Amino acid sequence: MPSHSTAPPSTQVPSTLEGVPLNFPPDPPLPADDALAASPGVHELPAVPRTLLIPLAARAMGAGCFPHLACGDALATRLLQTLGVDVSAYLEDRPTVLNILWRTKVIRDTGLAFFARHPEAWGVNLGCGLSQYFQWLDNGRNTWLDTDMRPSMELRRRLLPPDTERQRSAIIDLRRPQWWQDLNLPAQALGQPLFMLCEGVLMYLQPQQVRHVLHSFAAQAPAGSRLVIDILAGCAVGMAQWHASVGPTKAQFHWGIRSLQELTDCHPRLRLLATHSVAASHGWMGIAAERMWSYWSSTPLYGVVELGVD
């Protein structure tokens, strides 16, 4: 198996990015371990973490709407039963259900291809919610790290089995300048390429925070690493209240792109390796909408991109 023994670049955390102050919130206090017993339920989660129910519902029950995109997520079905929440409204939002199932397939296929090349590598899910990609990507030799903000991780730890040597979890806030250092990745993980994914998260961050996430990945990840993210067109910013599933959570879209070059401009090591648009999955109407949109922008209205570092 090829490996990269070169240590990653400096781990110094910048206070600005391209002259823009990051202005991150102060570090939250860390509660005692027994606070997990009193962690919030779904309805007590803040706005953005509450959106974790949307992909959970789609993966658990969306196959009834789109059997050709069924992902076979038995864990999502069990979690919904345990939570006992009504997700019927999410299932009525068929376009979003389709987007999530399509996105899941793209990320899963990209991950399988990566671990076929690097079977002992680490995978990291940035903003995992209640998703469980390791059920599809576990090859018996790789290691997986699920990360999210404290409210989501406390709920996740109540519902799922404890960490193991090859399947771990960590509380990470991508708004923090030192989020990469908070991952606390061991030398074993950094001695070879990493597979990282971040779905349904970045559009809720401020633009300078997203640039910092991409910059940190490019500056710190070993050569050959991959980061898979979903993207929104810039026209969606500030419009979440009109989204059938996101609107009721009161979360808002703060980041979108008008050019794919915005992604690679964050750091000279970043490379755009693949772009996937959901348009074709929506049939002729999706294709027609994408073609009309292409007169104004080269970016998909909604899609998934794979970024890499040299």
Secondary structure, 3 states (H helix, E strand, C coil): CCCCCCCCCCCCCCCEECCEECCCCCCCCCCCHHHHHHCCCHHHCCHHHHCCHHHHHHHHHHHHCCHHHCCCCHHHHHHHHHHCCCCHHHHHCHHHHHHHHHHHHHHHHHHHHHHHHCCCCEEEEECCCCCCCHHHHCCCCCEEEEEECHHHHHHHHHHCCCCCCCEEEEECCCCCCCHHHHHCCCHHHHCCCEEEEECCCHHHCCHHHHHHHHHHHHHHCCCCCEEEEEEEEHHHCCCHHHCCCCHHHCCCCCCCECCCHHHHCCCCCEEEEEEEECHHHHHHHHHHHHHHHCCCCCCCCEEEEEEEEC
